[in-house]
C-alpha cells in the first residue's frame, strides 16, 4: 500500500506552495525525537575508496612538498602569522633578496629566492642592496643618487611640485644587462618611492607618484613596505596593511590598489584576529594574482617551485553551519572562502566529519591554528599535502550514527512499540525509501527557501535574488533586525554595521553591495563574493525542489509499476550524479507488458541543459512546471554568474546499507505536582547506516517512522 498526502506552505509572495510527500512502504511507524543534541546525530563522510574520513590516515600528519616557495619556508621557520605582526616585524619578514635577471629592461621583473633574516633585524637583502649600489656605481654617482632621493622626499614633505630637470636622474649607460637588472632591483628595494626606467642601456630614476598618492591613504611606513613587496613579486606571499575601522577609508585603499595594480595583485578585507565585537578592526591583505608571471620563460625547477600548495584535512565540526565554519577558517588562515573545496555539504545540528582541501596553505600553517579553532567547536586532523582540490560529489557516501529519543506509538495505535519499531526498520531495510532531497537542501527558514533564490538566479533577477537572500524571518534578533533594515533602506553600509560578524555570507554580500551598489550589475558582483560551489547551490536547490515534486507526481500517477516512457538506469554500479544519458533507457510498451524493469531502477531527471525527459505524463508535467515558473526558454546557463547546470538523473528509491540498530531503556525520574518520585522507563533507538552521496538520513528516518520532522 502506498501513502501520499499534500502539505501546503506559505511563501513570502503569498502564493500557495504545494509539495506532495509520499511513502513507498506500508508499515504504521512510530513517533520519536531526532537531533535532541548534536551528539545524537553523527555524520561521517565515506571517501571514494570507501574509507571513513574520521579514521587516522596511513600517511604522516605532515607530508610537506619537497620544494616549497620562499614564503612557506619562512612561515615554517618563524611560526608567525603576518596578520599578527607589527609593522616593523612584518617589514623584516617581507624584505626580498636580489634575484635572477631579465633580458629586457622595460619588462624588468626580478625573480625571488628564499629569505634569510639575520639576528639584528636587518635582512641580508637590505645589506646586499647597499653593497650592490656601492659596487656597481662609482662613488660620485652613488652620492648623487642618494641626494636625488633626499630631494624627492624633501619636496614631497614641503608640498613642492616636482617639475623641471630635477624630477629625474640618470645613472648613465650600463652596458651589461645583468648589472642593469640588479641595479633596477637594488634601487627600488632601497628607495621604494622611486621608479627606474630602462632606455637603451641607460637607467633613469624618477619619483614614484603612485607611492606619493598612496601616502595620502596610509602611513609612509606602510607605503614604503608595500612598494618593496610589490617590486619583489614573490609569489604566494602577501602584504597586510595596518588594521582600520574606517570602512570608507578601506574602500579608498581597495580602489587605489585595484585601479593601479589590479592586473598584478588582488585585495581582500578580513577581520583582525582576536578582534573585539564592540570595536571590530579590519585589515586589508594584498596578494599576487596567480597569472602574475605566466609570460616569463621558466625552467622546470622554477615551475616546480611555483606550484600551488594544496593541503587536505578532515574537518570535525559540532553544531556549526558549514559555510560559517569555512568562513572562520579562511579568516584564521588569511585566505578567502573560495580557496576551500569539499565533496559535500553537511548538517548544522550534528557532529560531522568531512574531507576538505585548502589552497595556498601549508600543512604546518593549518596545524598552527588547531588550538584557536577549537573555541568554535572545530578540529582538523589527517593533515597532508595533496596535488589538487576536491570537487562536489567526490565521495562515496556518508555513514550515520543516530539516536532517536522519546519513542512513542502513533496516535490511536495500541500495538507493542518494540514490534512497531522492528517492523518499520526491517521494512525500509528491505524495500527502501523515496529518495527525496531533504529539508536541509531548502534552508530551515519559513519565509524564504533556497530554491526561491535559485529560481530568481535562473531568471537573471539578480536584485530579487539578493532581496530574497536578505529577507528576515519573524524573529527579533540581531541578524533579522539587520536584514529588516536592509529591505527598508537598501543601505548596505548601515546593514553591515548591524550584521553580526559570524554571518560570513551575509557580510560578504553586503561588502560587495556597498562597493558596487544595489543595482542589477552591483548584485551580480555581490554574488561573486560567494564561491562557485555556494552560487550553484541555490540553483541546485530549485532543481531539487522540482525533482521532489516530480517523484511525488510519478508515484501518485503510476505507483510502483514501471510504465512505457519511464526512464530506467541500465548500470547499477554508476552513481546517480554521474549517470550518463547513454546509460538511461526509455521503457517501451513491450517492456512494460513484460515487466522487464523494477521500480528501484527508475530514475527522474534533475533539471539541466543536458537531460532527457520521460515520454509519458511525467514529461508533460515537467514542461508545465517550467512554464509555470517562467522557465520555458531557460537553458540552465547563467553566463553572468559563470554557472552552467548540465543536470543529472536520480533514482526515485534508495536503500540504506550496513544498517544496524539497538533499543535501549532510559530511566528518567519525574517529579509530580505532589512531589512524589516515579521511576519511568523510556525507549531510545540507536541506529546506524550508510547512504549514497546526496541521500538524506532525515528522509530515510521519515520513511521508517512515518513521521515528519
C-alpha positions in Angstrom: 0.0 0.0 0.0 1.3 3.5 -0.9 0.6 6.6 1.1 0.6 10.2 -0.3 -0.6 13.4 1.2 -0.3 17.1 0.3 1.2 19.8 2.5 0.7 23.5 2.0 3.2 26.2 3.0 3.0 29.9 2.6 5.9 31.8 0.9 6.8 35.5 1.1 4.9 36.3 -2.1 1.8 34.7 -0.5 1.3 32.2 -3.3 0.4 28.7 -2.1 3.2 26.2 -2.5 2.1 22.5 -2.8 4.6 19.7 -2.2 3.3 16.1 -2.1 5.3 13.7 0.1 4.9 10.0 -0.5 5.9 6.8 1.3 6.7 3.7 -0.5 6.3 1.3 2.4 3.1 0.3 4.2 4.0 -0.1 7.9 2.5 2.1 10.6 5.6 3.7 12.0 6.2 5.5 15.3 7.0 8.9 16.9 10.3 10.0 18.2 12.7 13.0 18.5 15.9 13.3 16.5 18.7 15.8 17.0 18.0 16.3 20.7 21.6 17.3 20.8 24.4 17.4 18.1 25.9 14.2 19.5 22.7 12.4 18.7 23.3 12.9 15.0 26.9 12.0 13.9 27.7 12.1 10.1 31.0 10.7 8.8 31.9 11.1 5.1 32.9 8.0 3.2 35.6 8.8 0.6 35.8 7.4 -2.9 37.9 4.4 -1.6 35.1 3.5 0.8 37.0 4.7 3.9 35.5 6.7 6.8 37.3 10.1 6.8 37.4 10.2 10.6 39.9 7.3 10.7 43.5 8.3 11.0 45.3 8.4 7.7 48.1 6.0 6.9 50.2 8.9 5.7 52.2 11.1 8.1 50.4 14.1 9.6 52.8 16.2 7.6 53.8 15.2 4.1 55.3 18.5 3.1 56.2 19.2 -0.6 59.9 18.7 -1.3 60.1 22.2 -2.9 58.2 25.0 -1.3 58.0 28.6 -2.3 60.0 31.0 -0.1 57.2 32.4 2.0 56.1 29.0 3.1 59.6 28.1 4.1 59.7 31.3 6.1 56.5 30.5 7.8 57.9 27.2 8.8 60.9 28.8 10.4 59.1 31.6 12.3 55.7 30.1 13.1 54.3 33.7 12.7 51.2 34.9 11.0 52.0 38.1 9.1 48.5 39.4 10.1 49.5 39.3 13.8 52.8 41.1 13.3 53.6 44.8 13.9 54.8 46.9 11.0 58.4 46.5 12.0 58.2 42.7 12.3 56.3 42.5 9.1 58.8 44.6 7.1 61.6 42.4 8.3 59.8 39.3 7.2 58.8 40.6 3.8 62.1 42.1 2.6 63.2 40.2 -0.5 66.7 39.3 -1.7 68.1 40.2 -5.1 67.2 37.7 -7.8 67.8 36.5 -11.3 68.0 38.7 -14.3 65.7 39.8 -17.1 66.6 40.0 -20.7 64.7 43.3 -21.2 64.9 46.5 -19.1 61.4 47.6 -20.0 59.9 44.3 -18.8 62.1 44.0 -15.8 60.7 41.5 -13.3 63.0 40.2 -10.7 62.5 36.6 -9.5 62.8 35.6 -5.9 64.8 33.4 -3.6 64.5 32.3 -0.1 64.7 35.0 2.5 67.4 34.8 5.1 66.7 37.0 8.1 69.6 37.9 10.4 69.5 38.4 14.1 69.8 42.2 14.3 66.5 42.7 12.5 68.0 43.8 9.2 67.6 41.4 6.4 70.5 40.3 4.3 68.6 41.6 1.3 68.9 45.2 2.6 72.6 44.8 3.2 73.1 43.4 -0.2 71.2 46.3 -1.8 73.6 48.7 -0.1 76.6 46.7 -1.2 75.3 46.4 -4.8 74.8 50.1 -5.2 78.3 50.7 -3.8 79.9 48.1 -6.0 78.2 48.9 -9.3 78.1 52.7 -9.1 81.1 54.9 -8.7 81.2 57.0 -5.5 80.0 60.2 -7.1 77.0 58.6 -8.9 76.1 56.8 -5.7 76.2 60.1 -3.8 74.1 61.9 -6.5 71.5 59.1 -6.4 71.2 59.4 -2.6 71.0 63.2 -2.9 68.2 62.8 -5.6 66.3 60.5 -3.3 66.6 63.0 -0.4 65.5 65.9 -2.7 62.4 64.0 -3.8 61.4 63.3 -0.2 62.1 66.9 0.9 60.0 68.3 -1.9 57.1 65.9 -1.1 57.3 66.9 2.5 57.3 70.6 1.6 54.4 70.0 -0.8 56.5 71.5 -3.7 55.6 70.2 -7.1 58.3 68.0 -8.8 58.9 69.7 -12.1 61.9 70.5 -14.3 65.2 68.6 -14.7 65.5 67.6 -11.1 62.4 65.3 -11.5 64.6 62.6 -12.9 68.1 61.3 -12.5 70.2 59.3 -15.0 72.7 56.7 -13.9 74.2 56.7 -17.3 74.5 53.7 -19.7 75.1 50.3 -18.1 76.2 48.0 -20.9 75.9 44.7 -19.0 72.2 43.8 -18.9 72.7 41.6 -15.8 74.1 44.6 -13.9 71.2 46.7 -15.1 68.7 44.2 -13.8 70.5 44.0 -10.4 70.6 47.8 -10.2 66.8 48.1 -11.0 66.0 45.8 -8.1 68.5 47.3 -5.7 67.3 50.9 -6.2 63.6 50.0 -6.0 64.2 48.0 -2.8 66.3 50.7 -1.1 64.1 53.6 -2.4 60.5 52.3 -3.0 59.4 55.9 -3.5 61.5 55.9 -6.7 60.9 54.0 -10.0 63.5 53.0 -12.6 63.1 53.1 -16.3 65.3 51.5 -18.9 66.2 53.5 -22.1 68.7 51.9 -24.5 71.0 50.6 -21.8 70.5 53.8 -19.7 68.8 53.6 -16.3 66.7 56.7 -15.4 65.4 57.2 -11.9 62.2 59.1 -11.3 59.8 59.8 -8.4 57.1 57.2 -7.9 54.0 59.3 -8.0 51.8 56.3 -7.1 53.8 56.0 -3.9 53.1 59.6 -3.1 49.4 59.1 -3.8 49.3 56.0 -1.5 50.9 58.1 1.3 47.6 60.1 1.3 45.8 56.9 2.3 48.2 55.0 4.5 51.2 55.8 6.6 54.5 56.3 4.8 55.9 53.2 6.5 53.1 51.1 5.0 53.6 52.7 1.6 57.4 52.1 1.8 56.8 48.4 2.6 54.0 47.9 0.1 56.1 49.1 -2.9 59.1 46.9 -1.7 56.7 44.0 -1.6 55.2 44.9 -5.0 58.6 45.2 -6.7 59.9 41.9 -5.3 57.0 40.0 -6.9 57.4 37.0 -4.6 54.6 34.5 -5.4 52.5 33.0 -2.6 53.5 35.9 -0.4 51.1 38.5 0.9 51.2 42.0 2.4 48.9 43.3 5.2 48.1 46.9 5.9 47.5 48.1 9.5 44.1 47.4 11.0 41.5 50.0 10.1 38.0 50.5 11.5 37.0 53.2 8.9 35.1 51.4 6.1 35.2 54.4 3.7 39.0 54.7 4.1 39.5 50.9 3.5 37.3 51.2 0.4 39.6 54.0 -0.9 42.7 51.8 -0.3 41.0 48.9 -2.2 40.0 51.2 -5.0 43.6 52.7 -5.4 45.3 49.3 -5.4 42.9 47.7 -7.8 43.0 50.7 -10.1 46.7 51.0 -10.2 47.9 47.3 -9.8 44.7 45.2 -10.3 46.3 43.2 -13.1 49.1 42.2 -10.8 47.5 41.8 -7.3 44.2 41.3 -5.6 42.9 42.7 -2.3 40.7 41.3 0.4 39.4 42.6 3.8 39.5 40.3 6.8 38.5 41.0 10.5 41.7 41.2 12.5 42.3 38.0 14.6 41.1 38.4 18.2 39.0 41.4 17.2 36.5 42.9 19.6 32.9 42.8 18.6 32.4 46.3 20.1 35.3 47.7 18.1 36.0 45.5 15.1 39.2 46.2 13.2 39.6 45.0 9.7 42.9 44.5 7.8 43.4 44.7 4.0 45.6 41.9 2.7 47.2 42.0 -0.7 48.5 39.0 -2.7 49.7 38.4 -6.2 47.3 37.0 -8.7 48.0 33.5 -10.0 48.6 34.7 -13.5 51.1 37.3 -12.5 54.2 35.8 -14.1 52.9 33.5 -16.8 54.6 35.3 -19.7 58.1 34.6 -18.3 60.1 31.7 -19.6 60.5 29.3 -16.7 62.8 26.4 -16.1 61.3 23.1 -14.9 62.8 23.9 -11.4 61.0 27.3 -11.4 57.7 25.7 -12.4 58.0 23.2 -9.5 58.8 26.0 -7.1 55.7 27.9 -8.2 53.3 25.0 -7.9 50.2 25.9 -5.9 50.2 24.3 -2.4 47.1 22.2 -1.6 46.6 20.8 1.9 44.0 18.1 2.6 42.5 17.6 6.0 39.4 16.2 7.8 37.2 18.8 9.4 35.2 17.9 12.5 32.6 20.4 13.5 29.8 20.5 16.0 26.5 22.5 15.8 28.0 24.8 13.2 26.9 25.6 9.7 29.4 24.6 7.1 29.7 27.9 5.4 30.2 29.6 8.7 33.0 27.1 9.5 34.7 27.7 6.2 34.5 31.5 6.7 36.1 31.3 10.1 38.9 29.0 8.8 39.5 31.5 6.0 39.9 34.4 8.4 42.3 32.4 10.6 44.4 31.3 7.6 44.4 34.6 5.7 42.8 33.1 2.6 39.3 33.5 1.1 36.4 31.0 1.4 36.7 30.0 -2.3 40.2 28.6 -1.5 38.4 25.7 0.3 37.0 22.8 -1.6 34.8 19.9 -0.3 32.9 16.9 -1.6 29.6 17.6 0.1 27.6 19.8 2.4 26.9 18.7 6.0 24.2 19.3 8.6 24.4 22.1 11.2 22.8 20.5 14.2 25.1 17.4 14.2 28.7 16.3 14.7 30.1 16.0 11.2 33.4 14.7 9.8 34.2 15.6 6.2 37.2 15.8 3.8 38.4 19.3 2.8 41.3 20.8 0.8 42.6 24.3 1.2 44.7 26.1 -1.4 47.8 28.2 -0.7 48.1 26.9 2.9 50.9 24.5 4.0 50.2 21.7 6.4 52.3 23.4 9.1 50.2 26.6 8.8 47.0 24.7 9.2 48.4 22.8 12.2 49.3 26.1 13.8 45.6 27.2 14.2 44.3 24.0 15.8 44.0 25.5 19.3 42.3 28.7 18.0 39.5 26.8 16.1 38.7 24.5 19.0 36.9 27.5 20.5 34.4 27.4 17.6 33.8 23.6 18.1 36.0 22.6 15.2 39.0 20.3 14.9 41.3 19.4 12.0 43.3 16.2 11.6 44.7 13.9 8.9 46.5 17.0 7.6 48.7 16.3 4.5 49.8 17.7 1.2 47.9 16.7 -2.0 48.0 17.7 -5.6 44.6 19.2 -6.3 41.3 20.5 -4.9 38.2 18.4 -4.1 35.0 18.7 -6.2 31.4 18.4 -5.1 30.2 14.8 -5.3 33.7 13.4 -4.9 32.7 10.9 -2.2 31.1 7.5 -2.0 28.5 8.5 0.6 28.0 9.1 4.4 27.8 7.0 7.5 25.3 7.9 10.1 25.1 7.1 13.9 21.8 8.4 15.2 19.9 8.3 18.5 16.1 8.7 18.3 14.7 9.6 21.7 11.3 9.7 23.3 9.9 6.8 21.3 6.1 6.5 21.3 3.3 4.8 19.2 1.5 6.8 16.6 -1.8 8.3 17.8 -4.5 5.7 18.2 -2.0 2.8 17.7 -2.2 0.4 20.7 0.3 -2.2 19.3 3.5 -3.1 21.0 6.0 -0.3 20.5 9.1 -2.6 20.2 7.3 -4.6 17.5 6.3 -1.5 15.6 10.0 -0.3 15.6 11.3 -3.7 14.5 8.7 -3.9 11.7 9.5 -0.3 10.5 13.2 -0.7 10.4 13.2 -4.1 8.6 10.6 -2.8 6.1 12.8 0.1 5.0 15.9 -2.0 5.1 14.3 -4.4 2.5 12.1 -2.1 0.4 14.0 1.2 0.6 12.6 4.8 0.8 11.6 7.5 -1.5 14.8 9.4 -2.3 13.6 12.9 -1.7 16.0 15.8 -1.2 15.9 16.6 2.5 14.8 19.9 4.1 18.4 21.0 4.6 18.5 21.5 0.8 16.0 24.3 1.0 17.1 26.0 4.2 15.3 26.0 7.5 13.6 29.4 7.2 9.9 29.7 7.0 9.6 32.8 4.8 12.2 32.2 2.1 13.6 28.9 0.8 16.9 28.5 -1.1 15.0 27.2 -4.1 13.3 30.6 -4.5 16.6 32.3 -4.6 17.8 29.7 -7.2 14.7 30.4 -9.4 15.4 34.1 -9.3 19.0 33.5 -10.4 17.9 31.2 -13.2 15.6 34.1 -14.4 18.5 36.5 -14.1 16.6 38.5 -11.5 19.7 39.4 -9.6 18.3 42.2 -7.4 15.3 40.0 -6.4 17.7 37.1 -5.5 19.7 39.4 -3.2 16.5 40.7 -1.6 15.3 37.1 -1.0 18.7 36.2 0.5 18.4 39.1 2.9 14.7 38.6 3.8 14.3 38.4 7.6 12.4 35.8 9.5 9.8 36.7 12.1 12.4 36.7 14.9 13.7 39.7 16.9 17.4 39.0 16.9 20.4 41.0 15.5 20.6 39.1 12.2 16.9 39.6 11.4 16.9 43.2 12.6 19.8 43.8 10.2 18.0 42.1 7.3 14.8 44.1 8.0 16.8 47.3 8.0 18.3 46.5 4.6 15.0 45.7 3.0 13.6 49.0 4.3 16.6 51.2 3.3 18.9 49.3 0.9 21.7 50.8 2.9 24.4 48.2 2.6 26.9 50.1 4.8 24.4 50.6 7.6 23.3 47.0 7.4 26.9 45.9 7.7 27.3 47.7 11.0 24.3 45.8 12.3 25.1 42.4 10.9 27.0 40.1 13.4 30.5 39.1 12.4 29.7 35.4 12.4 27.3 35.8 9.5 30.1 35.4 6.9 27.9 35.0 3.8 25.7 38.0 4.6 28.6 40.2 5.4 30.4 39.2 2.2 27.4 40.0 0.1 26.8 43.4 1.9 30.5 44.3 1.5 30.1 43.9 -2.3 26.8 45.8 -2.4 28.4 48.7 -0.5 31.2 48.7 -3.1 29.2 48.2 -6.2 25.7 49.4 -5.3 22.3 47.8 -5.1 21.8 47.7 -8.9 21.5 44.8 -11.3 25.2 44.9 -12.1 26.1 45.6 -8.4 24.1 42.5 -7.4 25.9 40.4 -10.0 29.2 41.5 -8.4 27.8 40.7 -5.0 27.0 37.1 -5.9 30.7 36.8 -6.9 31.6 37.3 -3.2 30.4 33.7 -2.8 32.5 30.8 -4.1 31.2 29.0 -7.1 30.0 26.0 -5.0 27.8 28.3 -3.0 26.4 30.2 -6.0 25.4 27.0 -7.8 23.9 25.6 -4.5 20.9 27.9 -4.9 20.3 26.8 -8.5 20.6 23.2 -7.5 18.1 23.8 -4.7 15.5 24.9 -7.3 16.2 21.8 -9.4 15.9 19.6 -6.2 12.5 21.1 -5.3 11.2 20.3 -8.8 12.6 16.8 -8.6 10.8 16.2 -5.2 7.5 17.3 -6.8 8.2 15.2 -9.8 8.8 11.9 -7.9 5.6 12.5 -5.9 3.6 13.1 -9.1 5.2 10.0 -10.6 4.3 7.7 -7.6 0.8 9.2 -7.4 0.2 8.6 -11.1 1.7 5.2 -11.7 2.5 3.8 -8.3 5.2 1.1 -8.2 4.6 0.0 -11.8 7.3 0.7 -14.4 5.4 2.0 -17.4 6.1 3.0 -21.0 8.0 6.2 -21.3 9.7 5.8 -17.9 13.5 6.3 -17.7 15.5 3.5 -16.1 19.1 3.1 -15.2 20.9 0.2 -17.1 24.0 0.2 -14.9 23.5 -0.5 -11.2 27.1 0.4 -10.3 27.1 4.0 -11.5 26.3 6.8 -9.0 23.2 8.8 -9.8 25.1 12.1 -10.0 27.5 10.7 -12.7 24.9 8.7 -14.7 25.4 9.4 -18.4 22.5 9.7 -20.8 23.8 6.6 -22.6 23.1 4.5 -19.5 19.5 5.8 -19.3 16.9 3.8 -21.2 13.4 4.8 -22.3 11.0 1.9 -21.4 9.0 0.6 -24.4 5.4 -0.7 -24.5 6.6 -4.2 -24.9 9.0 -3.9 -21.9 6.1 -2.6 -19.7 4.0 -5.6 -20.7 6.8 -8.0 -19.9 7.6 -6.3 -16.5 11.2 -6.0 -17.7 12.2 -3.5 -15.1 11.6 -2.9 -11.4 10.7 0.3 -9.6 14.2 0.7 -8.0 15.7 1.1 -11.5 13.5 4.1 -12.4 15.3 7.5 -12.5 14.0 11.0 -12.9 15.9 13.9 -14.4 17.2 16.7 -12.2 16.8 19.9 -14.3 19.6 21.0 -16.5 20.6 21.6 -20.2 21.8 18.0 -20.8 19.0 15.7 -19.8 16.1 13.9 -21.4 12.6 13.8 -20.0 10.3 10.8 -19.6 7.9 10.2 -22.6 4.7 9.8 -20.6 2.5 12.0 -18.4 5.6 13.0 -16.4 7.3 14.6 -19.4 4.3 16.8 -20.0 4.3 17.6 -16.2 7.9 18.8 -16.3 7.1 21.2 -19.2 4.1 22.6 -17.4 6.1 23.2 -14.3 8.8 25.1 -16.2 6.1 27.1 -17.9 4.5 27.9 -14.5 7.9 29.2 -13.2 8.7 31.3 -16.3 11.5 29.0 -17.5 10.1 27.9 -20.8 13.2 29.1 -22.7 15.7 28.6 -19.8 18.9 26.9 -21.0 20.1 26.4 -17.4 23.2 28.5 -18.0 23.8 31.8 -16.2 26.8 33.4 -18.0 26.8 36.5 -15.8 27.5 34.3 -12.8 29.6 31.7 -14.6 27.1 29.0 -13.8 26.3 26.0 -16.1 23.9 23.4 -14.9 24.0 20.2 -17.0 21.6 18.3 -14.9 21.7 14.6 -13.9 19.5 11.7 -13.1 18.4 10.5 -9.7 16.9 7.2 -8.6 13.4 7.5 -7.1 14.2 4.8 -4.5 17.2 4.2 -2.3 18.2 1.6 0.3 20.2 2.2 3.5 23.3 -0.1 3.6 25.1 -1.7 6.6 22.0 -1.0 8.7 22.1 -2.0 12.4 20.1 -0.8 15.4 19.6 -1.3 19.1 16.8 -0.4 21.5 17.9 1.0 24.9 15.9 2.0 28.0 16.5 5.4 29.6 15.3 5.6 33.2 14.0 9.1 33.9 12.9 10.4 37.3 9.9 12.7 37.0 8.6 14.8 39.8 4.8 15.1 40.0 2.9 18.0 41.4 2.6 16.2 44.7 6.3 15.8 44.9 6.4 12.0 44.8 9.1 10.3 42.6 8.1 8.0 39.8 10.7 5.8 38.0 9.6 5.7 34.4 11.5 3.9 31.6 11.5 5.5 28.1 12.9 3.9 24.9 15.6 5.2 22.6 16.7 3.8 19.3 20.3 3.7 18.3 20.5 3.2 14.5 23.5 3.2 12.1 23.5 3.0 8.4 25.3 4.2 5.2 23.8 6.2 2.4 25.0 7.0 -1.0 26.2 10.6 -1.8 23.4 13.2 -1.9 20.9 11.0 0.0 19.4 12.3 3.2 19.3 10.5 6.6 16.3 12.5 7.7 14.4 11.3 4.6 15.3 7.7 5.4 14.2 8.2 9.0 11.0 9.8 7.8 10.1 6.6 5.9 11.0 4.4 8.9 8.9 6.4 11.4 6.2 7.7 9.0 6.7 11.0 10.8 7.8 14.4 9.6 10.4 16.4 11.5 
